């Protein structure tokens, strides 16, 4: 006589028992419970990194605008959005690609930017401290509102922006 499990197979019955299905569901539940916190942390870190990369891109756009227009471009920052101003930090707001209708550049996912204000690029693409209140280099801190993690973006006097 064959064992019951073997007997079912010999009789042509197929499928899984309730106990086998419960064991599989329990194992899948344990794997999910262990992996969800790690995935959540990864998503927040990836969003922060994307915000910092977007800030570098926006600063490089301001630098390219200064070179292309052969004029000083001042990047003003109020914490949630930036603007490119032509000539001086109180000059005309530039509106174009990557800005909304009012000339504001906003980072994705509600990322907040703090730090240097009135960062200016010369017509050569380097930082310039004239006219006042321009600064030629500085640090920006990108903060993810979900969790408060931060990344720093540094702009050198050469105009080069990088994530640290």
N, C-alpha and C positions, 0 to 999 in steps of 0.2 A: 504494500500500500504506500502511495506517495504522500508527502506532507501536504497540508491544506493549500498552501500557496502554489505548490507545484501541481496539485490536483486541478485548481482553477485553470491553470495554463493548459493542462491536458484536456480539460473539458471544453476549451474554446472561449472561456470568459476572459474579457480584457478590461483594463482600467486600473485605477489606483484606489486604494482604500482611503477612508476618511482620515485615518491616522497618518498615512503617508502625506496626504495633502496638507494636513495641519502642520506637520513638521516642516514642509517646504515653505509654507506661509510664515511660520515662526522664524525660520532662517532668513527669509527675505526681509522681514520686519526688523530683525536685529541689524542686518547690513544697512538698511535705510537709516535706522536710528544712529548708527555710528557715522555714516557718511554725510548726513545733512548739515551738521555744524561746520564741517570742513568745506563743503560746497558753498555755504552761506558766506564764510570768511573769504573764500576765493572770489566770489562775485563782487563783494564790497571792495576788495583790493584791486580787482580788474577795473571797476568803475572809477576808482581813484586814479589809477594809472592812466586811464583814457582821458580823464579830466586834465591831468598834468600834461599829457601829450597834446591835447587840444590847446592848452595855454601856450605851449612852445610854438605850435603852429600859428596861433594868433599873433604872437610876438614877432615871429618870422614874417608874417604878412605885413605887419607895420614896418618892419625893416625894408622889405621889398618895395613897399609903397613909397618910402622915403627916397630910395634909390631911383625908382621909376619916375617920380614926380620932381626929382631934383630939388627937394625941399625938406625942411625939418618936420618930422612927425612925432607928436607927443602922445604917449599912451596913458590915458587917465583911467583910474580904477576906483570903483565905489564899493567893492566887496562882492557884488553879484554880477556885475557887467563891466565891460571896458569900452572905451571909445578911442578912436584915432582922431587927433586934432591936427590940422595942417598949420605949419608956421610956428605957432606957439601953443602953450598949454591952454590958452584961452581962445585959440583960433577956431576956425570953421570945423565943424564935425564932419568927418568923411563918412559917407554911406556908400556901400558897394557890396560886392560879393562877400559872404560870411558875416554880414551885419544885417540887422533888421532895418525897417524903414527909418528909424530915428538914429541909425548909426551905431547901435549897441551890439557888442559881441558878448554873448552869454554862453557859458560852458554847459555841457550836457549834464543831465542828472542832478541839476541844482547844485553843482559843486561851487564852493565859495572860494574867492581869491582875496588874500590879504597881503600886505607888504608894500613894496615900493609903489609910489604914485608919481606921476609926471615923468615917466621914463621916456627919454627923447632919443631919436635916431637922426643922425645927420644925413645929408644927401649922399654920403659915401657908405652908409649902412652901419657906421660905428656909433657908439653912444656919445652923446654930447651934453655938456652941462650948461650950455648957453642956448637960448636966452633963459633967464630965471623964470620960473622955479624948476627948470629941467634938472634931472639927474642922469648921469651917463651909465650907471650900472645899478644893480640891486637884486634883491631876493623876493620871490613871491612864494607864499604858502598856499597850497591848494588843500582845502579841507572837505572831506566827505561828510555831509550832515548826518548820514546814517552811520553812526559809530564814532565819528570824530577823528578818524585817522587822517594823517597829513602827509604831504610830499612837498619838497622844496624845488622850485625852479629858479635857477640862477642865471642872470644876464651879465655877461662880462662887458668891459668897456669896448671890446671889439664888436659888440652887438650880438655875439653868439649866445643863444639861450640853450640851456641843458637841464635835464632833470637830475637831481642829486638824491 
